[in-house]
Amino acid sequence: MTAETSAAVDVDVVIVGAGPVGLTLANILGLQGVRTLVVEDRATLIDYPRGVGLDDESLRTFQAIGLVDAILPHTVPNQILRFFDGKRRLLAEMAPADACFGWPKRNGFVQPLVDAELLRGLERFDHVRVLWGRPMTGCTETADGVTVSLGGSDGQEPQPISARYVVGCDGGRSATRRLMGVSFDGTTSSTRWLVIDLANDPLGHPNSEVGADPARPYASISIAHGIRRFEFMIHADETDEQAEDPEFVAAMLAPFLPHPHDVDVIRHRVYTHHSRIAGAFRRGRLLLAGDAAHLMPVWQGQGYNSGIRDAMNLGWKLAAVVQGQAQPSLLDSYDTERRKHARAMIDLSTMVGRVISPTNRRVAAVRDRVIRAASAVPTLKRYVLEMRFKPMPRYDHGAVVHDQPHRPDSPTGTLFIQPRVDTRTGTDLLLDDVIGVGFAVLAWNNNPRALLGEEAFAQWNALGASFIAIRPLTQLHWTPPGQVDDPAVTIVGDRTGELKAWFDRHTESVLFLRPDRCIAAACIAQRAAEVSARLVDVLTLTVGGDNADGTGPVLHVPQPAAESAGTTP
């Protein structure tokens, strides 16, 4: 990664905004060899906490870009969140124990330190650059690209940049969105909140809680490295100036701390909650991601994570189009897929905020009785405890192929699990690390090459796909007599039994995985070749030749580490 201050550049993708979404997207593109420029109007990364919760999907993305080991030291895994009433009696608890995607579902984290690791990850790529202190001031789309104008500083003239696509990851006040002429539909709450971030955590315990106290709703969140966040609702008769006064801050902390004046304040500020979504995530060669595309209240901790989902969904598609593997129409599926899920997260976060925030004591008392009654029902209690209410990505339309008529129990359009597995040369490995970063064809109890046939196999192989033959662990090292290993197929042993349990629940035994680990298509073994052909058509995939929109090299997809191969049919 090169940090530039001037010099006009011609690139494949310009990313506007060096926040977590822009940096994650830049890492995804960097791994695919896409020439990328990140432009940021700030001089440096933001150095104070904003987001405080990472989910399992975000950690899986950080795993995919090779940075999870650097990020994990800045997290608190398996964070429990408890909800209390006005008398500090427990109403509900969220403590999901399973890790079906390979990582804990709830993790506290220090955003500035995680963002710094994302920025440091770009140092791996000579073809990725970052420009600091350069706001985007204009953007003109041409027939074959985009001309981006940047503001100068220190007397420098604004510089034009030629790109093929622009992605606005520039926050809720997105300049990219304004240049696109896209609406930002939704509401902004009239209720204000005071957020206080403290170093040298004066409580010190790992617990996090939300207080549904009608007198003053609050939150107390343990992060990492001795940081704690408090949030308090500000009443209508309290001004912003009052709320930011040190004595007011101390008064807010007094019910929780014996010495509320003796704290190390990182920052405190007043903010409001937004529930908004852009009218379009794509207009031609301009796209939006993260807060530029959607804003949501903090109550489910999904603002940061939703942006990382955007980056993962868009990144592989943008790379495929830029590098000639797919037609530009594939990018339309980004809006189709991400809009529904982002909207669901906004609605959930807004609803939880309304449940937490009533200041009318009678309304709060009714709420408390309803929640306690629900908690007395074991299935409802597990529903909350295990966070089953959290909307999971499920794509009914987009870059997926469903059976017709569509079956509601089909796994197509959902994220595949990530258990720990063994291979013939390694043990206790996360499945994604075995698969690699590109497409994959997985088969239970079969050799995927034999099921696809040589024509379809050659097509996926040319696209850099991995081929995985999943077996019971007892069969990991067995090779049929008289046959030899197939160097193109990796044999995976079901170390934990989770893979067999997954296939036990579904009739499909062959899965086509996208680079974001979404199941793009699924079928029984005998239909693998025909489903493969349909999927290639839907994904608008091409093999070799010129890029889909005119220039540049064919995509090189990094392959997984060499493993003991499968067997030839």
C-alpha positions as CSV (number, residue, x, y, z in Angstrom):
1,M,0.0,0.0,0.0
2,T,1.4,3.4,-1.0
3,A,0.3,6.6,0.7
4,E,0.2,9.4,-1.9
5,T,-0.3,13.1,-1.6
6,S,-0.3,14.1,-5.2
7,A,0.3,12.5,-8.6
8,A,-2.7,11.7,-10.8
9,V,-3.5,8.0,-11.0
10,D,-5.5,5.7,-13.2
11,V,-7.1,2.9,-11.3
12,D,-9.8,0.3,-11.4
13,V,-11.7,1.4,-8.3
14,V,-11.8,4.5,-6.3
15,I,-13.1,4.1,-2.7
16,V,-14.3,7.3,-1.1
17,G,-13.8,7.0,2.7
18,A,-11.1,5.3,4.8
19,G,-13.4,4.0,7.5
20,P,-13.9,0.3,8.3
21,V,-16.1,-0.4,5.2
22,G,-13.8,1.3,2.8
23,L,-10.7,-0.3,4.3
24,T,-12.3,-3.8,4.3
25,L,-13.4,-3.4,0.7
26,A,-9.8,-2.2,-0.3
27,N,-8.4,-5.3,1.3
28,I,-10.8,-7.6,-0.6
29,L,-10.0,-5.9,-3.8
30,G,-6.3,-5.8,-3.0
31,L,-6.2,-9.6,-2.6
32,Q,-7.8,-9.9,-6.1
33,G,-5.2,-7.8,-7.7
34,V,-7.6,-4.9,-8.4
35,R,-5.9,-1.5,-8.7
36,T,-7.6,0.5,-5.9
37,L,-7.3,4.0,-4.6
38,V,-8.8,5.0,-1.3
39,V,-9.4,8.8,-0.8
40,E,-10.2,10.3,2.6
41,D,-10.9,13.9,3.5
42,R,-9.6,13.4,7.0
43,A,-5.8,13.6,7.7
44,T,-5.8,10.3,9.6
45,L,-7.9,7.5,10.9
46,I,-10.5,8.4,13.6
47,D,-8.8,7.6,16.9
48,Y,-11.8,7.3,19.3
49,P,-14.3,4.4,19.7
50,R,-17.5,4.4,17.7
51,G,-18.8,0.9,17.0
52,V,-18.4,-1.4,20.0
53,G,-19.6,-4.8,18.8
54,L,-18.4,-7.2,16.2
55,D,-20.4,-10.2,15.1
56,D,-19.4,-13.6,13.7
57,E,-20.0,-12.6,10.1
58,S,-17.5,-9.6,10.4
59,L,-14.9,-11.8,12.0
60,R,-15.4,-14.3,9.1
61,T,-14.8,-11.5,6.7
62,F,-11.6,-10.4,8.5
63,Q,-10.5,-14.1,8.4
64,A,-11.1,-14.1,4.6
65,I,-8.8,-11.1,4.1
66,G,-6.1,-12.6,6.3
67,L,-6.3,-10.1,9.1
68,V,-8.3,-11.9,11.8
69,D,-5.3,-12.9,13.9
70,A,-4.2,-9.2,14.1
71,I,-7.7,-8.1,15.0
72,L,-8.6,-10.7,17.7
73,P,-6.4,-9.1,20.4
74,H,-8.6,-6.0,20.3
75,T,-11.8,-8.0,20.9
76,V,-13.7,-9.5,23.9
77,P,-15.3,-12.8,22.6
78,N,-18.6,-14.2,23.7
79,Q,-19.8,-10.9,25.2
80,I,-23.0,-11.3,27.2
81,L,-25.6,-8.5,27.1
82,R,-28.2,-8.2,29.8
83,F,-31.4,-6.1,29.8
84,F,-32.6,-4.7,33.2
85,D,-35.8,-2.9,34.2
86,G,-35.9,0.3,36.2
87,K,-35.2,-1.6,39.5
88,R,-32.2,-3.4,37.9
89,R,-34.1,-6.7,37.8
90,L,-33.1,-8.9,34.9
91,L,-35.5,-8.8,32.0
92,A,-33.6,-10.7,29.3
93,E,-30.1,-11.9,28.4
94,M,-28.3,-12.5,25.1
95,A,-25.5,-15.0,25.3
96,P,-25.5,-17.1,22.1
97,A,-23.1,-20.0,22.6
98,D,-22.9,-21.5,19.2
99,A,-20.3,-20.5,16.6
100,C,-21.7,-21.9,13.4
101,F,-19.8,-19.5,11.2
102,G,-16.5,-20.2,13.0
103,W,-16.5,-17.3,15.4
104,P,-18.5,-16.1,18.5
105,K,-21.7,-14.2,17.6
106,R,-21.0,-11.3,20.0
107,N,-17.7,-9.6,20.5
108,G,-16.7,-6.3,22.1
109,F,-14.0,-4.5,20.3
110,V,-12.0,-1.3,20.1
111,Q,-12.8,0.2,16.7
112,P,-9.8,2.5,16.2
113,L,-7.4,-0.4,16.8
114,V,-9.3,-2.7,14.5
115,D,-9.5,0.0,11.8
116,A,-5.7,0.5,12.2
117,E,-5.2,-3.2,11.4
118,L,-7.4,-2.9,8.3
119,L,-5.3,0.0,7.2
120,R,-2.0,-1.9,7.9
121,G,-3.3,-4.8,5.8
122,L,-3.2,-2.6,2.7
123,E,0.6,-2.4,3.1
124,R,0.6,-5.9,1.5
125,F,-0.4,-4.5,-1.9
126,D,1.6,-2.3,-4.2
127,H,-1.5,-1.8,-6.3
128,V,-3.6,-0.2,-3.5
129,R,-3.0,3.4,-2.5
130,V,-4.4,5.8,0.1
131,L,-4.7,9.5,-0.2
132,W,-5.3,11.4,3.0
133,G,-6.8,14.9,3.2
134,R,-8.3,14.6,-0.2
135,P,-12.1,15.1,-0.3
136,M,-13.9,14.0,-3.5
137,T,-15.3,17.2,-5.0
138,G,-16.8,15.9,-8.2
139,C,-17.5,12.8,-10.2
140,T,-18.3,12.5,-13.9
141,E,-19.3,9.2,-15.5
142,T,-18.2,8.5,-19.1
143,A,-19.0,5.7,-21.4
144,D,-16.1,3.5,-20.2
145,G,-15.3,4.9,-16.7
146,V,-15.5,7.7,-14.2
147,T,-13.5,10.8,-13.8
148,V,-13.1,11.8,-10.1
149,S,-12.1,15.2,-8.9
150,L,-10.3,15.6,-5.6
151,G,-9.9,18.7,-3.5
152,G,-6.3,19.8,-3.0
153,S,-4.5,21.0,0.1
154,D,-1.3,22.9,0.9
155,G,-1.7,24.9,-2.3
156,Q,-2.0,21.8,-4.5
157,E,-4.3,21.9,-7.5
158,P,-7.3,19.5,-7.5
159,Q,-6.3,16.3,-9.3
160,P,-8.4,14.3,-11.8
161,I,-8.4,10.5,-11.4
162,S,-9.6,8.1,-14.0
163,A,-11.4,5.0,-12.6
164,R,-13.7,2.3,-13.8
165,Y,-15.9,2.3,-10.7
166,V,-16.4,4.5,-7.6
167,V,-17.7,3.2,-4.2
168,G,-18.9,5.7,-1.7
169,C,-18.0,4.5,1.8
170,D,-18.1,8.1,3.1
171,G,-20.7,7.9,5.9
172,G,-24.1,9.2,6.6
173,R,-23.3,12.6,5.0
174,S,-22.0,10.9,1.9
175,A,-20.8,13.2,-0.8
176,T,-21.0,10.2,-3.2
177,R,-24.6,9.7,-2.5
178,R,-25.3,13.4,-3.2
179,L,-23.4,13.3,-6.5
180,M,-25.5,10.2,-7.4
181,G,-28.7,12.1,-6.7
182,V,-29.9,9.3,-4.5
183,S,-32.5,9.9,-1.7
184,F,-31.8,8.9,1.9
185,D,-35.2,7.7,3.1
186,G,-36.3,7.2,6.7
187,T,-36.4,9.1,9.9
188,T,-34.2,10.7,12.5
189,S,-35.3,10.2,16.1
190,S,-36.0,13.4,18.1
191,T,-34.5,11.7,21.2
192,R,-30.9,12.6,22.0
193,W,-28.3,10.4,23.8
194,L,-25.1,11.2,25.6
195,V,-22.3,8.8,25.0
196,I,-19.3,8.7,27.4
197,D,-16.2,6.6,26.7
198,L,-14.0,5.9,29.6
199,A,-10.4,4.6,29.8
200,N,-9.3,2.6,32.8
201,D,-12.7,1.0,33.1
202,P,-14.0,2.1,36.6
203,L,-16.2,-1.0,36.7
204,G,-13.7,-3.4,35.3
205,H,-16.0,-6.4,34.8
206,P,-16.8,-7.9,31.4
207,N,-20.5,-7.4,31.7
208,S,-22.5,-5.2,29.4
209,E,-26.1,-4.1,30.1
210,V,-28.9,-2.0,28.8
211,G,-31.2,-0.4,31.4
212,A,-34.8,0.0,30.3
213,D,-35.3,2.5,33.1
214,P,-38.2,4.9,32.5
215,A,-36.5,7.5,34.6
216,R,-33.5,7.5,32.2
217,P,-32.8,4.6,29.9
218,Y,-29.0,3.8,29.7
219,A,-26.4,1.4,28.4
220,S,-23.1,0.3,30.0
221,I,-20.9,-1.6,27.5
222,S,-17.5,-3.3,28.3
223,I,-15.3,-3.0,25.3
224,A,-11.6,-4.1,25.4
225,H,-8.3,-2.8,26.7
226,G,-10.0,-1.3,29.8
227,I,-12.5,0.9,27.9
228,R,-16.2,1.2,28.9
229,R,-19.0,3.0,27.2
230,F,-21.9,4.6,29.0
231,E,-24.9,6.0,27.1
232,F,-27.8,7.9,28.7
233,M,-31.0,9.3,27.2
234,I,-31.2,13.1,27.3
235,H,-34.6,14.5,28.3
236,A,-36.3,17.1,26.3
237,D,-35.8,19.8,28.9
238,E,-32.0,19.2,28.9
239,T,-29.9,21.1,26.4
240,D,-26.9,19.8,24.5
241,E,-24.8,22.3,26.4
242,Q,-25.9,20.9,29.7
243,A,-25.3,17.3,28.6
244,E,-21.7,18.1,27.6
245,D,-20.9,19.8,30.9
246,P,-18.5,17.8,33.1
247,E,-20.8,18.1,36.1
248,F,-23.7,16.6,34.1
249,V,-21.5,13.8,32.9
250,A,-20.5,13.1,36.6
251,A,-24.2,13.1,37.6
252,M,-25.0,10.5,34.9
253,L,-22.2,8.3,36.2
254,A,-23.0,8.7,39.9
255,P,-25.6,5.9,40.1
256,F,-23.0,3.4,38.8
257,L,-19.7,4.6,40.3
258,P,-18.6,5.6,43.8
259,H,-16.3,8.3,42.5
260,P,-18.0,9.7,39.3
261,H,-15.6,12.7,39.1
262,D,-12.5,10.4,39.2
263,V,-12.7,9.0,35.7
264,D,-10.6,9.1,32.6
265,V,-12.9,10.4,29.9
266,I,-11.8,9.6,26.3
267,R,-14.6,11.7,24.9
268,H,-18.3,12.5,25.4
269,R,-20.8,13.8,22.9
270,V,-24.5,14.1,22.2
271,Y,-26.0,12.2,19.2
272,T,-29.3,11.1,17.8
273,H,-30.4,7.8,16.2
274,H,-31.1,7.5,12.5
275,S,-33.1,4.9,10.6
276,R,-32.4,5.6,6.9
277,I,-31.7,3.8,3.7
278,A,-30.5,5.1,0.3
279,G,-33.0,5.0,-2.6
280,A,-30.4,3.0,-4.6
281,F,-27.1,1.4,-3.8
282,R,-25.9,1.6,-7.4
283,R,-26.2,4.2,-10.2
284,G,-24.2,3.2,-13.2
285,R,-20.5,3.1,-12.1
286,L,-21.1,4.6,-8.7
287,L,-22.0,2.5,-5.7
288,L,-22.7,3.0,-2.0
289,A,-21.7,0.9,1.0
290,G,-21.9,1.2,4.8
291,D,-23.4,4.3,6.4
292,A,-23.5,6.0,3.0
293,A,-26.1,3.4,2.1
294,H,-27.9,2.9,5.4
295,L,-28.0,4.1,9.0
296,M,-29.6,2.4,11.9
297,P,-29.9,2.8,15.7
298,V,-27.2,1.3,17.9
299,W,-29.3,-1.1,19.8
300,Q,-28.3,-4.3,18.0
301,G,-24.7,-3.1,17.3
302,Q,-25.2,-3.8,13.6
303,G,-24.3,-0.5,12.0
304,Y,-20.6,-1.5,11.7
305,N,-21.3,-5.1,10.9
306,S,-23.9,-4.2,8.2
307,G,-21.2,-2.2,6.5
308,I,-18.7,-5.1,6.6
309,R,-21.4,-7.3,5.0
310,D,-21.7,-4.7,2.2
311,A,-18.0,-4.8,1.6
312,M,-18.0,-8.6,1.4
313,N,-21.0,-8.8,-0.8
314,L,-19.8,-6.1,-3.2
315,G,-16.1,-6.9,-3.1
316,W,-16.0,-10.2,-5.0
317,K,-18.6,-9.0,-7.5
318,L,-16.6,-5.8,-8.3
319,A,-13.4,-7.8,-8.6
320,A,-15.1,-10.3,-11.0
321,V,-16.4,-7.5,-13.2
322,V,-13.2,-5.5,-13.2
323,Q,-11.0,-8.5,-13.9
324,G,-13.3,-9.8,-16.7
325,Q,-14.9,-12.8,-15.0
326,A,-18.4,-11.4,-15.1
327,Q,-20.5,-8.8,-16.9
328,P,-21.3,-5.5,-15.2
329,S,-24.9,-6.6,-14.7
330,L,-23.7,-8.8,-11.8
331,L,-23.3,-5.5,-9.8
332,D,-27.1,-5.1,-9.8
333,S,-27.4,-8.1,-7.5
334,Y,-25.5,-6.1,-4.8
335,D,-28.6,-3.8,-4.3
336,T,-31.0,-6.7,-4.7
337,E,-29.3,-8.7,-2.0
338,R,-28.2,-6.2,0.5
339,R,-31.2,-3.9,0.6
340,K,-33.6,-6.4,2.1
341,H,-31.2,-7.4,4.8
342,A,-30.1,-3.9,5.7
343,R,-33.8,-2.9,5.9
344,A,-34.5,-5.8,8.2
345,M,-31.6,-4.7,10.5
346,I,-32.8,-1.1,10.5
347,D,-36.3,-2.2,11.5
348,L,-35.0,-4.6,14.2
349,S,-32.7,-1.9,15.7
350,T,-35.5,0.7,15.6
351,M,-37.9,-1.7,17.3
352,V,-35.5,-2.6,20.1
353,G,-34.9,1.1,20.7
354,R,-38.6,1.7,21.1
355,V,-38.9,-1.2,23.6
356,I,-36.0,0.1,25.6
357,S,-36.8,3.8,25.6
358,P,-40.3,4.4,27.0
359,T,-40.2,7.0,29.8
360,N,-43.9,6.6,30.7
361,R,-43.8,4.3,33.8
362,R,-47.1,2.6,33.0
363,V,-46.0,1.8,29.5
364,A,-42.7,0.5,30.9
365,A,-44.5,-1.6,33.5
366,V,-46.6,-3.3,30.8
367,R,-43.5,-3.9,28.7
368,D,-41.7,-5.5,31.7
369,R,-44.7,-7.9,32.3
370,V,-44.8,-8.9,28.7
371,I,-41.1,-9.6,28.6
372,R,-41.2,-11.6,31.8
373,A,-44.1,-13.7,30.6
374,A,-42.3,-14.4,27.4
375,S,-39.1,-15.4,29.3
376,A,-41.2,-18.0,31.3
377,V,-41.7,-19.9,28.0
378,P,-38.5,-22.0,27.4
379,T,-38.6,-21.7,23.6
380,L,-39.1,-17.9,23.7
381,K,-36.3,-17.6,26.2
382,R,-33.9,-19.5,24.0
383,Y,-35.1,-17.4,21.0
384,V,-33.7,-14.3,22.8
385,L,-30.8,-15.9,24.6
386,E,-29.4,-17.4,21.3
387,M,-30.2,-14.3,19.2
388,R,-32.5,-16.2,16.9
389,F,-34.4,-13.0,16.2
390,K,-31.4,-11.6,14.4
391,P,-32.2,-11.5,10.6
392,M,-29.7,-13.6,8.7
393,P,-28.9,-12.9,5.1
394,R,-31.1,-15.0,2.8
395,Y,-31.2,-14.1,-0.9
396,D,-34.4,-15.1,-2.7
397,H,-33.2,-13.1,-5.7
398,G,-29.8,-11.9,-7.0
399,A,-26.7,-13.9,-7.8
400,V,-28.3,-17.2,-6.8
401,V,-30.1,-20.1,-8.5
402,H,-33.2,-21.5,-6.8
403,D,-35.2,-24.5,-7.7
404,Q,-38.5,-23.8,-9.3
405,P,-40.9,-23.7,-7.6
406,H,-38.9,-22.1,-4.8
407,R,-38.7,-24.2,-1.6
408,P,-38.7,-22.4,1.7
409,D,-36.4,-25.0,3.2
410,S,-33.8,-24.7,0.4
411,P,-30.3,-23.7,1.7
412,T,-29.7,-21.6,-1.5
413,G,-29.1,-17.9,-0.7
414,T,-27.9,-18.6,2.9
415,L,-24.4,-18.5,4.4
416,F,-22.8,-21.9,4.7
417,I,-21.4,-23.0,8.0
418,Q,-17.7,-23.0,8.9
419,P,-16.8,-25.8,11.3
420,R,-13.3,-27.0,12.0
421,V,-12.2,-29.8,9.8
422,D,-9.2,-32.1,9.0
423,T,-7.4,-32.6,5.7
424,R,-4.8,-35.1,4.7
425,T,-2.1,-32.7,5.6
426,G,-3.6,-30.6,8.4
427,T,-5.8,-30.9,11.4
428,D,-8.3,-28.7,13.3
429,L,-8.6,-26.1,10.4
430,L,-11.4,-23.6,9.8
431,L,-13.2,-24.7,6.6
432,D,-12.8,-21.3,4.9
433,D,-9.0,-21.6,5.3
434,V,-9.1,-24.9,3.4
435,I,-11.4,-23.6,0.7
436,G,-9.5,-20.3,0.0
437,V,-11.0,-17.0,-1.2
438,G,-12.7,-17.8,-4.5
439,F,-15.6,-19.8,-5.6
440,A,-15.9,-23.4,-4.4
441,V,-17.8,-26.6,-5.3
442,L,-18.4,-28.9,-2.3
443,A,-19.8,-32.4,-2.4
444,W,-20.7,-34.8,0.4
445,N,-19.7,-38.4,-0.2
446,N,-18.6,-37.7,-3.8
447,N,-15.9,-36.3,-6.0
448,P,-17.2,-33.0,-7.3
449,R,-15.1,-33.3,-10.5
450,A,-16.8,-36.6,-11.3
451,L,-20.2,-35.0,-10.7
452,L,-19.6,-31.9,-12.8
453,G,-18.1,-33.6,-15.8
454,E,-14.9,-32.4,-17.5
455,E,-16.5,-29.4,-19.3
456,A,-18.1,-27.8,-16.2
457,F,-15.1,-28.8,-14.1
458,A,-12.7,-27.0,-16.5
459,Q,-14.9,-23.9,-16.5
460,W,-14.9,-23.6,-12.7
461,N,-11.2,-24.5,-12.6
462,A,-10.4,-21.7,-15.0
463,L,-12.3,-19.3,-12.7
464,G,-10.0,-20.3,-9.8
465,A,-12.7,-22.4,-7.9
466,S,-11.8,-24.9,-5.2
467,F,-13.2,-28.4,-5.3
468,I,-13.9,-30.0,-1.9
469,A,-14.9,-33.6,-1.3
470,I,-16.3,-33.9,2.2
471,R,-16.2,-37.2,4.0
472,P,-16.7,-38.7,7.5
473,L,-13.4,-38.4,9.4
474,T,-13.1,-42.2,9.3
475,Q,-12.7,-42.1,5.5
476,L,-10.2,-39.1,5.3
477,H,-7.2,-41.2,4.3
478,W,-8.9,-43.9,2.2
479,T,-8.2,-44.1,-1.5
480,P,-10.0,-46.6,-3.7
481,P,-7.8,-49.5,-4.8
482,G,-6.3,-49.0,-8.2
483,Q,-7.0,-45.2,-8.2
484,V,-4.8,-42.2,-7.7
485,D,-5.2,-38.9,-6.1
486,D,-6.8,-36.1,-8.0
487,P,-4.6,-33.0,-7.5
488,A,-7.5,-30.7,-8.2
489,V,-9.8,-32.0,-5.3
490,T,-9.2,-31.4,-1.6
491,I,-10.5,-34.1,0.7
492,V,-12.0,-32.8,3.9
493,G,-12.7,-34.9,7.0
494,D,-15.7,-33.9,9.1
495,R,-13.8,-33.5,12.3
496,T,-16.7,-32.3,14.5
497,G,-19.7,-34.0,12.8
498,E,-21.2,-30.5,12.0
499,L,-20.9,-31.0,8.3
500,K,-22.8,-34.3,8.3
501,A,-25.4,-32.8,10.6
502,W,-25.9,-30.0,8.0
503,F,-26.3,-32.4,5.2
504,D,-28.6,-34.5,7.3
505,R,-31.0,-31.6,7.5
506,H,-30.9,-31.0,3.7
507,T,-31.6,-33.1,0.7
508,E,-28.9,-31.2,-1.3
509,S,-25.5,-32.8,-1.4
510,V,-23.6,-30.6,-3.8
511,L,-23.1,-26.9,-3.0
512,F,-21.7,-24.0,-5.1
513,L,-20.3,-21.4,-2.8
514,R,-19.6,-17.8,-3.8
515,P,-16.5,-16.0,-2.5
516,D,-18.6,-14.5,0.3
517,R,-19.5,-18.1,1.4
518,C,-23.2,-17.7,0.4
519,I,-24.6,-20.8,-1.2
520,A,-25.2,-19.7,-4.7
521,A,-26.8,-23.0,-5.7
522,A,-27.5,-26.5,-4.2
523,C,-28.7,-29.7,-5.7
524,I,-28.5,-33.5,-5.4
525,A,-25.5,-35.1,-7.0
526,Q,-27.0,-36.1,-10.3
527,R,-28.0,-32.6,-11.1
528,A,-24.6,-31.0,-10.5
529,A,-23.8,-30.3,-14.2
530,E,-27.1,-28.8,-15.1
531,V,-27.2,-26.6,-12.0
532,S,-23.7,-25.5,-12.7
533,A,-24.6,-24.3,-16.2
534,R,-27.6,-22.3,-14.8
535,L,-25.4,-20.7,-12.2
536,V,-22.7,-19.7,-14.6
537,D,-25.4,-18.0,-16.7
538,V,-27.0,-16.2,-13.7
539,L,-23.6,-15.0,-12.5
540,T,-22.7,-13.8,-16.0
541,L,-19.4,-15.6,-15.6
542,T,-16.8,-15.7,-18.4
543,V,-13.6,-17.6,-18.7
544,G,-10.4,-15.9,-20.1
545,G,-10.4,-13.2,-22.8
546,D,-10.8,-9.5,-22.4
547,N,-12.5,-7.9,-19.4
548,A,-16.2,-7.6,-19.4
549,D,-16.1,-3.8,-19.8
550,G,-13.1,-3.6,-22.0
551,T,-9.6,-3.7,-20.6
552,G,-7.3,-5.2,-18.0
553,P,-6.1,-8.7,-17.0
554,V,-8.0,-11.8,-16.2
555,L,-8.6,-12.3,-12.5
556,H,-6.0,-14.3,-10.6
557,V,-7.7,-16.0,-7.6
558,P,-5.3,-17.1,-4.8
559,Q,-5.7,-20.8,-4.3
560,P,-5.9,-22.6,-0.9
561,A,-2.8,-24.3,0.4
562,A,-2.0,-27.5,-1.4
563,E,-3.7,-30.5,0.3
564,S,-3.9,-34.2,-0.3
565,A,-6.2,-34.5,-3.3
566,G,-9.2,-36.5,-4.0
567,T,-9.5,-39.4,-6.4
568,T,-10.1,-39.6,-10.1
569,P,-13.4,-41.2,-11.1
